[in-house]
Amino acid sequence: MFISQTPLRISFVGGGTDFREFYVRQGGAVVSSAIDKYIFVIVKERFDDKIVINYSKKEIVDRVDEIQHELVRETMRKTGVERGVEITTLADIPSEGTGLGSSSTVTVGLLNALYAYTGWSVSAETLAVEACRIEIDILGKPIGKQDQYIAAYGGLRHIRFGTDDVVEAEPISVTEETLRLFSEQTMLFFTGIQRSSSTILADQRENIPDREAVLCRMRDQATEARVMLEAGSIDGLGPQLQTAWDLKKQLSDKVSNDSINDLYQRALEAGAAGGKISGAGGGGFLLLVCPHEKKESVRQALTDLTELHFALERDGSKMIFNVRR
């Protein structure tokens, strides 16, 4: 039996600049962090040649080509696993439509577990590159590349997307005290809205030619946020997220709506320094930066929402159980 543990993520600034259609022209950058909420992938050898897949539904098939779960199907093709296996995915939170990068987390976790099943140990870089290839090139999903890299590498990172198509996932050098303060001032609230990100992201991608100036500003914010964090200056991050949210809403009219705007305004009035919807927008989790002394007021203002308590996670995808019987 083989079990991989792969973190979900929160993206602070720069999201949208990781679309290839933008970064090959202007270069892109994001600041993201893995969090201590995970997707687990269990791979177990079967006594027969059947393929069994357990997720929100159950599939029992004879051939890889018959698998409906497209991420499982393509990761099995990539890793060369063809038969006689049972694969189960388990998530700490709802795994779709929450804006925490779940699709890429699943893909990276599947690759890691299936490679371990075949006897291979692969690097974080390989996991990220192959997850991007599966999701973007093979399946044609309208997404960028930050989620695959942060799921594979973990940590708090400044991820740069070069015009030469090279990705650099650099750790942000912060003290333990800065990291603690940063964690203490971030909050996540579930809006109760689960949505498909594909429509929103497809709209954003189509708008790229007309939004290059906005995206360039978003890219530059990632460098500014890194400098702030490495200097130990936490106070400026709330306004940075406020600016990031204002810019993000210009990418597509599907990013926000009246309900989200109301929630965000309530948080600001209660003392939050800034925030944004995590991921593509339209629903999912509301990420806030809030002074410690204002957190209870914000909770009271958003009492109709469920808060997700979390911490930043240093590790990326890893095998936590690896036993061949």
N, C-alpha and C positions, 0 to 999 in steps of 0.2 A: 504494500500500500504506500502511496506517495501523496503528501499533502503540501500544497503551496499556500503561503499567506502573502497577499499583495495588498498594499494600502490604497485607500481612496485619497483624494487630494482636495485642497482648496487653492484656487488661483486668485492672487491678489491684484496684480496689474499686468497689462500687456496681452490679455486674452483676445484672440482675433488676429494678432500679428503672426501667429503660427500657421496660417494658411499659406500653402506654397504659392498660390497666385499672388500673394503680397510679398512674402519674404525674399523670393528670388529677384524681385525688383528693388526692394528697399531694405531688406534685412529685418528680422523680427526679434523680439525678446519678451520674456515673461518672468515674473517672480511667482513661484508656486511652492507649496509644501505638501508633503505627504502627511496624513493624519492617522491617528491610532484607531481607525475604523477600517475593516478589512473585508476582502472577498477571499474565501477559502476554496480551493479546488482539490478534490479528492480523486485520485486515479487508482483503480484496483483491477488487477488481472482477474478475468473470469475463467471458469472451468470449461466453457464452451466458446464458440466463435462469435457469439452475438455482441453487438454494441449497444450498451444501455446508457442513456443520458438522463440524469435527474436534475431538474431545475424547477421552474414554476409548473412545468409539465413533465411527463415521463415519455421518453422515446425508447423503443426497442426495435432495432433494425439489423439487417445483415451486412450492409455495405456502407462505407463512408458517404458515398454519393446520395444515400437516402436520408441523411441526417438533416433535419429542418433547422436546428440551431446553427446558424451560419458561422458563428465564431468557433464553435466546437468542430464543425466540419472542416473549416480551413486550417485550424491549428493541427488537427489530425493529419491532414494532407501534408502540411509543412514538416511535421516531425516524423512522418512515415509510419504512424500507428494505424493499422488497417483493420484489426478485428480483435475479438476476445478481451474487451475492456469495458469497465463501468466507470463513468465520469459523473461526479456530483459537484455542483457549485452551491455554496452557502454564503450569504451576505449578512453583515452586521446591521445594515439598514436596507430599505427598499432599493433594489439594484438598478432601477430604470427611472429616468426622468427626474433625477434629484440634483443634477448639476455638479456632482462630485467625481465625475470621470469614470463611472462604473463600467462602461463598455470597454474602455481601454484597460482598466484594471482586470477585468475578466480575461481579456485576450492575453495580457502579459502573464497572468497566473496560469492560464491553460498551457501556454508555451513552456513555462518553467516546469510545471508538473509533468507534462508529457515528455519533455526532454529527459527529465530524471527517470521516468518510466523506461525510456529506451537506453538508459545508462550514460547519458551525457549531462555534464554540468556546463552551462553556458553563461556568458557574461551579461551584465546589465545592458551593455550596449547592443548585444545581439538580440536580447529580448525586446528592447525598444525599437530597433530597426525592423525586426520581423513583424512586430505588432503593427507598426505603421504600414508596412507593405500589405499586410492582410486587410486592415480596415480601410485604408485609403486607396491602394492600387487594385487590390483584388475585388473587394466588396463595394468600392466606389462610394464610401460614406463621405458626406460633406463636412469633414472635421479637420482640425489641425493636428500638430504633433506633440503638444506639450503634455497631454495626459499619459501617453505611452512612456515618455521619458521619466516623468516624475514617479509613475507607478513602478518602473524598473529600478530606478536609482534611489528613490526615497530622499528624505532630508528636506531642507529649505534651500531652494536653488534658484539661480539666475540662469535661465535656459535661453541660449541665443541660436537663432536660425539664420544661417548665412546665405548670401546671394549665390554661393557655390553649392548650396544644398547640404552643407555640413552643419550638424547640430552639436553644440557644446553645452553640456549640463553641468554648470559650475556650482559647487557648494558656496553658500554665502557664509563668510567667516564672521560669526557673532560669538560673544561671550555667553557663558551659561546664564549670567544675570539678564542680559538682553533677551535671550531666548525665553527665559522664564517670564519676564515682563510682557513680551510679545504674546506669549500663549495666554497669559492672564487677561489681556485686553481684547482678545478675539472671542466672538460669540457666534453661534449658528442657530438659526431658528427655521424649522420646516414650515413653509407656507401652506402646506397641505395640497399644493398643486403639483401633480406629476404630469409632465408633458414630454412629448417627443421632441428632442433637440434638432432633429434632422431638418424640419421645415424652417426653423429659425436660423440655423447655420447655413442652409442653402441660400436663404435670403441674404444673409450677411456676405456670403461668398460672391453672389451676383452683384452686390453693391460695391465691391472692393474698388473698381476703377474710379468711382465717384467719391470714395471715402479715403483716399490715400493720405491726405493731410491729417485726418483724424487718427488714422492708424499709425502714422509716424509719431504723433504725439503720444499715443498709447505705448508704442515701443520705447520711446525715450523715458517714459514713466518707470519702466522696469529698471533702468540704470539708476534713476534717482532714488527709487525705493531701496535698491541694493546699497547705495552709498549711505542712506539714512540708517539702515540696519547695521551696517558694519561700523558706523560711527556711534552706535548705541542710542541713536535719537529715535525714540518710539513715538513721540508726540505728533510728528508730522504725518504719520501713516493714516490717521483718520481722514484728514483732508485729501490725502492722495487717493484714498478709495472713493471719496466723494467725487473727485474729478474723474476718476476712472469710470464711475457709474454714469456720470453725465456724458462722457465720451462714448461709452458703450451703447447708450440709448440712441446715439446718432447713426449706428451701423445698420439698424433695422427697426421698423415700427413694431416688430413682434417681440422685442427684448423685454419691454415692460407693459404694464396695463394699469388701470385705475386701482385695482385691488393691491397690487404690489407697491404702487406709488403711495397709497394710504399707509400701508404697513411701514414703509421706509420713513415717511414723515413722522409717524408716531414715535419711531425709534429715535429720530433726531431730536424731537421735542422733549423726549425723556432723558436726553443726555448723551446719546451715542455721538461719537466724533465723526463718523462716516461709515460707509458700507456699500454693498452692492449685492446683486443676486449672483450666486456662484454658478459658473458655467455659462451656457448659452443665453440664459434668461428665460422669461416667460413663466417661471415657477421654480420649484425645487427649494433650495436653502437660501435664506437671507444671511449673508455674512456681515457682521458688524465689528467695528473697532470701537471700544468703549472704555473710558477711564474706570478703574476698579470701583471707585466710590459711586459711580452712576449705574453699575450693572443691575442692581436690584430694581431701580426705577425703570430701566428698560424692560426687565422681565415683567414688571407689573403692566407696562404699556402694551406688551405683546402677550398677555396672559392667555389669549385664545390660540396661541401657537405652541408647538412642542419644541423645547430647546434641546439641542444635541450637545451634550458635554463632550469635549474632545481635548486632545493634546497633539502637538506637532510630533511627527514620527521621524526618527533618524533613518530607519531601514527601509529599503525598497523590497521588491518581491524576493522571497526566500523560501527555501524548503524547510518545513518544521517537522516533517516526518518522512523518513526515507528508508523503508524496509522492504527488501525483496525476499519473499519466502521461498 
